[in-house]
Amino acid sequence: MSATYVFTVTGMHCASCGLLIDETLEDEVPGVQRAETSVRKGHTVVTGDDGLDPAIVAAAITAAGYQAVLAPQP
């Protein structure tokens, strides 16, 4: 099974910002299966293992130089 989280991300200015976030999450955060960032929409969608902690994902985005907040789940 997998879990999906959406993070509102601020501080992005171009497509390279989104690529950096995606690569950081996929390469450095255990349990992340896929990350898709939309600079235009200002969010990152993360799919990962059921045990994935959204706080760790947000911290990794912050460490990459952006601000991330877990969006309310519908």
Order of alpha helices (4+ residues) and beta strands (2+ residues): beta-alpha-beta-beta-alpha-beta
